[in-house]
Structures are given as C-alpha cells and as structure tokens.
Amino acid sequence: MDAIKIAETSEVVFGPLQDVLPERAGREAAAFVTQPGAASDVTAKLLSGAGNIRTLVHVIADREEAKELESVGRIYDALADFNLGRHDTLVGVGGGAATDVAGFVAATWLRGVESVLVPTTLLAAVDAAIGGKTGINRRGKNLVGAFWLPTRVCIDLDLLAQLPESLLREGAAETLKAGLLADPAIVTEYERSGLGADLHVVVPRAVAVKADVVNEDLTEQGRRAILNFGHTIGHAVEVLAPMAHGHAVGVGMVAAAVLSHARYGFDHRWLTALIFELGLPVAASGVSLRAALDLVQRDKKRTSDGVRMVLLRSVGDPVVESVTTEELEIAMRAVGLS
C-alpha cells in the first residue's frame, strides 16, 4: 500500500512495524514515549530496529492523565537527562494521549525536533496521530497545543485487528466520523459489518479523508474545522462525565445530528441508530448542562461570532456554522444533559 503524504514533509505508512525511523543525517539518539501494556510491548520490538543510536524509553500514564502538565514536565526532565539533541528523534507509541503528548513535546523541545508516531489503537491511527495537531489539557481539553507534523506515522493494520472490542468500538467513532464527513464507503462498511468492519478498508480510507483535509488547511484556518464534527459538545461530555474520547464523540455526533436535522433536515434518527448499533453511547445522563455550556463557551473553537459547530447537510456534505446558546441547550438536552 502506498504511503499517504501530508504537506510533503509527513507520510503515513501501513505495514509491519519494522525500521520505523526514517533516514536522517546526524541522528545520534531516539527517545520513545510510550504507555503501559501493548504499547510498551511494541516499543520493545521497535528498539531492536533502532540501530546503533542511543535510545531512551519513557513510560507515561494511560489516557488523559498523560496529558497533564506534570506528566509533560517529567518527559522534558527525562529528555534533558538523556541529552536529546536537535538532530535526534522523539517517537510516540500508544493511543491518542501518547501521540498527542509526544507530538507536543517534539514541537516544543529545543523549539522542535523530529517526531515519529506509532499508534497502537484504532482511535489514534485514524485521528490523533494524523495531521500534526498536538495538545495537552489545562482547564479544558487540548487548550494547550501546537501544530507539528510528524515525519512519519506507522500503522500496522494487523496489530489493530487484534485490538479488544472495547478499543475497536472507541476507535469506530472517529473512523465513522471521517466517513460521515467525506467518504460514504466507510459508513456503508460500518452499516454492513458493525464492529467487524474490515480495518484494511476503513482505516486507510479514514486516514485519506483526514490527510486530504489537512493538506488543504494545515493550521485549521478553514476547512480543517470540519474534523471537529461531534467534538464541540463531545469534549465537554468527555471532561464532565467523565467518558472515553471515542464514546464522548459518539454522544457529540448525536447532538450535532439533532441540530443538523433542525437546520437541514438531516436524518438524525438514522445516525443515532447506527452509533447505538456500534455499541457507543448516544446520551450522557447525569452531566450538568450548565457546566457543559461553560466548557463549550471556553473551547478553542469559539470565534467572535460565537461557538462554531460542524453540522451535516447530508453524508459527505459538512458545514461549519455558529450556533446560539439556545441551540446548544437543545442539542445538549437531546443527549441527556440537564
């Protein structure tokens, strides 16, 4: 399978995880930021392909705990002790939190060093690791971040196919999102096969959707904003429920579909049923509507015109529009916030 290029400086490659480091003159060391469990096992295998350079392995926590400033500070300290230089490489191995953090650290260590990302979850493979958007959490989701393209993203589809059902379900939300935005074939595969969807089909297609959008708008000044479908309310639910990212995006897509129906007649019941059939939540009871509104109105996606939200006129036809507080409340109540 051919590599997918992003902005000429970044590539996504598919295949067994061998020799993930691209050729680079002057590289003397590589630091691996990884997570416990499967990601740590993958890292151990990658070390054997690193050659004769110096290597460091730094293990971070799972999920959002890894994206706190204290965790990032410990990585900086480890890199300082290791003396990672400007011609060296930082490799992020793991789920979306690991690739977010590794990308952010690479963007800010010595004002920017090369990064390589090896996603080991479906969610990271189709979304978090693709496109150079990095972030850590501070009084909100991903409010601190930078755009920093990895030189290479390495995706082992056979490895992803072995994931437990819980991780396939969480990743299905972001994969389905890509299909809803720009590739109906992904949606059809999920309608036909549910969580048994062929990852050799849906993952490259989802990556291609994101790559196409990012190539047009690297720093989210325009079209890239469509990738936030399901995230405006989803991020608030993720923080307040609390709920895994993919699950929260499922709830957020249902909320966005409700407003899409109100403005454009989009079939929100069909999408809600599909998300439910994938085993993803379609509501978040017990979450404070007022607290969610506060988070949304502090979100980085707001503008002087108000909160921007991605809506669907139809599958493959997204639009980014400002929504009122009243509309946000309608969408939140539709997914159980009160």
C-alpha positions as CSV (number, residue, x, y, z in Angstrom):
1,M,0.0,0.0,0.0
2,D,1.4,3.4,-1.0
3,A,2.2,5.9,1.7
4,I,-0.2,8.8,2.2
5,K,1.6,12.2,2.1
6,I,0.7,15.2,4.2
7,A,2.2,18.6,3.3
8,E,5.1,16.9,1.5
9,T,7.0,16.6,4.8
10,S,5.0,13.9,6.5
11,E,3.9,10.4,5.5
12,V,1.6,7.7,6.8
13,V,2.8,4.2,6.0
14,F,1.0,0.9,6.5
15,G,2.6,-2.4,7.3
16,P,4.6,-4.3,9.9
17,L,6.4,-2.2,12.4
18,Q,9.9,-2.5,11.2
19,D,12.6,0.2,10.9
20,V,10.1,3.0,11.7
21,L,12.8,5.6,11.9
22,P,13.2,7.4,8.6
23,E,16.7,8.1,7.3
24,R,18.1,11.3,8.9
25,A,21.6,12.7,8.7
26,G,23.2,13.4,12.1
27,R,20.7,11.4,14.2
28,E,22.5,10.1,17.3
29,A,19.6,9.2,19.6
30,A,15.9,8.5,19.8
31,A,13.6,8.8,22.7
32,F,10.5,6.6,22.9
33,V,7.5,8.0,24.8
34,T,5.2,5.0,25.4
35,Q,2.4,3.7,27.6
36,P,2.0,0.5,29.6
37,G,0.6,-2.7,28.2
38,A,0.5,-3.3,24.4
39,A,2.3,0.0,23.6
40,S,5.2,-1.0,25.8
41,D,5.4,-4.4,24.0
42,V,5.5,-2.6,20.6
43,T,8.2,-0.2,21.9
44,A,10.4,-3.2,23.0
45,K,10.2,-4.5,19.4
46,L,11.0,-1.1,17.9
47,L,14.1,-0.8,19.9
48,S,15.7,-3.7,18.0
49,G,15.3,-1.7,14.8
50,A,16.8,1.5,16.1
51,G,20.3,0.6,15.0
52,N,23.4,1.7,16.9
53,I,22.0,5.1,18.2
54,R,21.3,5.8,21.8
55,T,17.8,5.1,23.0
56,L,15.6,6.2,25.9
57,V,12.2,4.7,26.8
58,H,9.9,6.9,29.0
59,V,6.6,5.4,30.1
60,I,3.6,7.7,30.6
61,A,0.2,7.1,32.1
62,D,-2.8,5.9,30.0
63,R,-5.4,8.2,28.6
64,E,-5.9,11.8,29.8
65,E,-3.7,11.6,32.9
66,A,-0.8,11.6,30.5
67,K,-1.8,15.0,29.1
68,E,-1.3,16.9,32.3
69,L,1.5,19.5,32.6
70,E,3.1,17.4,35.3
71,S,3.4,14.5,33.0
72,V,4.8,16.6,30.2
73,G,7.3,18.1,32.7
74,R,8.6,14.7,33.6
75,I,9.2,14.0,29.9
76,Y,11.2,17.2,29.5
77,D,13.3,16.3,32.5
78,A,14.0,12.8,31.0
79,L,15.0,14.3,27.7
80,A,17.3,16.8,29.4
81,D,19.0,14.0,31.3
82,F,19.2,12.0,28.1
83,N,20.5,15.0,26.2
84,L,18.2,14.6,23.2
85,G,19.5,17.0,20.5
86,R,18.1,18.9,17.6
87,H,19.1,16.2,15.1
88,D,17.6,13.4,17.1
89,T,14.0,11.9,17.1
90,L,11.2,11.5,19.5
91,V,8.9,8.5,18.9
92,G,5.4,8.3,20.4
93,V,4.0,4.9,20.7
94,G,0.5,4.2,22.0
95,G,-3.0,5.6,22.0
96,G,-4.3,9.1,21.3
97,A,-3.0,10.5,24.5
98,A,0.5,9.2,23.8
99,T,0.6,10.6,20.3
100,D,-0.8,13.9,21.4
101,V,1.8,14.3,24.2
102,A,4.7,13.0,22.1
103,G,3.8,15.4,19.3
104,F,3.5,18.3,21.7
105,V,6.8,17.6,23.4
106,A,8.5,17.2,20.0
107,A,7.1,20.6,18.9
108,T,8.4,22.3,22.0
109,W,11.7,20.5,22.9
110,L,14.6,22.7,21.7
111,R,11.9,24.6,19.7
112,G,11.2,21.5,17.6
113,V,12.7,18.1,17.0
114,E,11.7,15.3,14.6
115,S,8.8,13.1,15.7
116,V,7.6,9.7,14.5
117,L,4.3,8.3,15.7
118,V,3.3,4.7,16.1
119,P,-0.4,4.5,17.0
120,T,-1.4,1.2,18.7
121,T,-5.2,2.0,18.9
122,L,-7.7,2.5,16.2
123,L,-8.6,5.9,17.5
124,A,-5.0,7.1,17.4
125,A,-4.5,5.6,13.9
126,V,-7.3,7.3,12.2
127,D,-7.3,10.6,14.1
128,A,-4.9,11.6,16.9
129,A,-1.7,10.6,15.2
130,I,-2.7,12.1,11.8
131,G,-2.3,15.7,10.7
132,G,0.1,17.3,13.2
133,K,-2.4,18.7,15.7
134,T,-0.9,18.1,19.2
135,G,-2.3,19.0,22.6
136,I,-2.3,18.8,26.4
137,N,-5.0,19.6,28.9
138,R,-5.2,22.7,31.1
139,R,-8.6,23.7,32.4
140,G,-10.2,22.1,29.4
141,K,-9.5,19.6,26.6
142,N,-6.4,20.3,24.5
143,L,-6.3,24.1,25.3
144,V,-2.5,24.0,25.1
145,G,-1.0,22.7,21.9
146,A,0.9,23.2,18.7
147,F,0.8,22.2,15.0
148,W,3.8,19.9,14.4
149,L,3.8,17.3,11.7
150,P,5.5,14.0,12.4
151,T,7.9,12.9,9.7
152,R,6.3,9.5,9.7
153,V,3.2,7.8,11.1
154,C,3.5,4.0,11.1
155,I,0.2,1.9,11.2
156,D,0.2,-1.8,11.5
157,L,-3.3,-2.8,10.4
158,D,-2.9,-6.5,11.5
159,L,-2.0,-5.2,15.0
160,L,-5.1,-3.0,15.1
161,A,-7.2,-6.0,14.0
162,Q,-6.2,-7.8,17.2
163,L,-7.4,-5.0,19.5
164,P,-10.1,-5.8,22.1
165,E,-13.6,-5.0,21.2
166,S,-13.7,-2.0,23.6
167,L,-10.9,-0.3,21.7
168,L,-12.4,-1.1,18.3
169,R,-15.6,0.4,19.5
170,E,-14.0,3.6,20.7
171,G,-12.0,4.0,17.5
172,A,-15.1,3.3,15.4
173,A,-16.5,6.7,16.4
174,E,-13.6,8.7,14.8
175,T,-13.5,6.3,11.8
176,L,-17.2,6.7,11.2
177,K,-16.8,10.5,11.6
178,A,-14.4,10.5,8.7
179,G,-16.9,8.6,6.6
180,L,-19.8,11.0,7.5
181,L,-17.7,13.9,6.5
182,A,-16.3,12.8,3.2
183,D,-16.4,9.0,2.4
184,P,-19.7,7.2,2.4
185,A,-18.0,3.9,1.7
186,I,-16.7,3.9,5.3
187,V,-20.3,4.5,6.5
188,T,-21.5,1.6,4.3
189,E,-18.9,-0.8,5.7
190,Y,-20.0,0.0,9.3
191,E,-23.6,-0.3,8.4
192,R,-22.9,-3.7,6.8
193,S,-20.4,-5.2,9.3
194,G,-20.7,-3.2,12.5
195,L,-17.6,-3.5,14.7
196,G,-16.5,-6.3,12.3
197,A,-15.8,-3.7,9.7
198,D,-12.6,-4.5,7.7
199,L,-9.9,-2.3,9.1
200,H,-7.8,-2.8,5.9
201,V,-10.7,-0.9,4.2
202,V,-11.9,1.7,6.7
203,V,-8.5,2.7,8.2
204,P,-6.7,3.8,5.1
205,R,-9.8,5.5,3.8
206,A,-10.3,7.4,7.1
207,V,-6.6,8.4,7.0
208,A,-7.0,9.6,3.4
209,V,-10.0,11.7,4.4
210,K,-8.1,13.4,7.2
211,A,-4.9,13.8,5.0
212,D,-7.0,15.4,2.2
213,V,-8.5,18.0,4.6
214,V,-5.2,18.7,6.4
215,N,-3.3,19.1,3.1
216,E,-5.8,21.9,2.2
217,D,-5.7,23.6,5.7
218,L,-2.8,22.6,7.9
219,T,-3.5,25.0,10.8
220,E,-7.3,24.9,10.9
221,Q,-8.0,28.3,9.3
222,G,-10.8,27.0,7.2
223,R,-11.8,23.5,6.0
224,R,-9.9,21.6,8.7
225,A,-12.6,22.7,11.2
226,I,-14.9,20.1,9.8
227,L,-12.9,17.4,11.6
228,N,-14.4,18.7,14.8
229,F,-17.7,17.0,14.0
230,G,-19.0,15.6,17.2
231,H,-16.3,17.3,19.3
232,T,-17.9,20.6,20.3
233,I,-20.3,19.0,22.8
234,G,-18.3,15.8,22.9
235,H,-15.3,17.3,24.5
236,A,-17.4,18.8,27.3
237,V,-19.0,15.4,27.9
238,E,-15.6,13.7,27.9
239,V,-14.4,16.0,30.7
240,L,-17.6,16.1,32.8
241,A,-19.0,12.5,32.5
242,P,-16.1,11.5,32.5
243,M,-16.1,9.4,29.4
244,A,-13.6,7.9,27.0
245,H,-12.9,10.1,24.0
246,G,-14.5,7.9,21.4
247,H,-17.6,7.4,23.4
248,A,-17.9,11.2,24.0
249,V,-17.5,11.8,20.3
250,G,-20.4,9.4,19.7
251,V,-22.6,11.4,22.0
252,G,-21.3,14.6,20.4
253,M,-22.2,13.4,16.9
254,V,-25.7,12.6,18.0
255,A,-26.0,16.1,19.4
256,A,-24.7,17.7,16.2
257,A,-27.1,15.5,14.2
258,V,-30.0,16.9,16.1
259,L,-29.1,20.5,15.1
260,S,-28.3,19.2,11.6
261,H,-31.9,17.9,11.4
262,A,-33.3,21.3,12.6
263,R,-31.3,23.3,10.1
264,Y,-31.1,21.0,7.1
265,G,-33.4,18.0,7.6
266,F,-30.5,15.6,8.2
267,D,-31.7,12.1,9.3
268,H,-30.6,12.2,12.9
269,R,-32.5,9.1,13.9
270,W,-30.6,7.1,11.3
271,L,-27.2,8.2,12.6
272,T,-28.3,7.8,16.3
273,A,-29.3,4.2,15.5
274,L,-26.0,3.5,13.7
275,I,-23.9,4.8,16.6
276,F,-26.0,2.8,19.0
277,E,-25.6,-0.4,17.0
278,L,-21.8,0.1,17.2
279,G,-22.2,-0.1,21.0
280,L,-21.4,3.6,21.5
281,P,-23.3,5.7,23.9
282,V,-25.9,8.1,22.4
283,A,-26.6,10.0,25.7
284,A,-24.8,11.2,28.8
285,S,-27.2,11.3,31.7
286,G,-26.1,13.0,34.9
287,V,-23.9,15.6,33.2
288,S,-24.7,19.2,34.1
289,L,-25.9,21.2,31.1
290,R,-24.7,24.5,32.7
291,A,-21.2,23.1,33.3
292,A,-21.1,21.7,29.7
293,L,-22.1,25.1,28.3
294,D,-19.3,26.8,30.3
295,L,-16.7,24.4,28.9
296,V,-18.0,24.8,25.3
297,Q,-18.0,28.5,25.5
298,R,-14.4,28.5,26.6
299,D,-13.5,26.0,23.9
300,K,-10.7,26.9,21.4
301,K,-13.2,26.5,18.5
302,R,-15.2,29.6,19.5
303,T,-14.9,32.8,17.5
304,S,-16.1,36.4,17.9
305,D,-19.4,35.2,16.2
306,G,-19.9,32.6,18.9
307,V,-19.4,28.8,19.2
308,R,-18.7,27.1,15.9
309,M,-20.2,23.7,15.3
310,V,-19.9,21.2,12.5
311,L,-23.3,20.2,11.1
312,L,-24.2,17.8,8.2
313,R,-26.5,18.7,5.4
314,S,-26.1,15.1,4.3
315,V,-23.4,12.4,4.4
316,G,-20.3,13.9,2.8
317,D,-21.6,17.5,3.0
318,P,-20.5,19.1,6.2
319,V,-20.8,22.8,7.1
320,V,-19.2,24.8,9.9
321,E,-21.6,27.4,11.4
322,S,-22.1,29.5,14.5
323,V,-24.8,28.3,16.9
324,T,-26.7,30.1,19.5
325,T,-26.7,29.3,23.2
326,E,-30.3,28.2,22.8
327,E,-29.4,25.8,20.1
328,L,-26.6,24.3,22.2
329,E,-29.0,23.8,25.0
330,I,-31.4,22.0,22.6
331,A,-28.6,19.7,21.4
332,M,-27.4,19.0,24.9
333,R,-30.8,18.1,26.2
334,A,-31.3,15.8,23.3
335,V,-28.3,13.7,24.6
336,G,-29.4,13.7,28.2
337,L,-27.7,16.7,29.7
338,S,-29.8,18.5,32.3
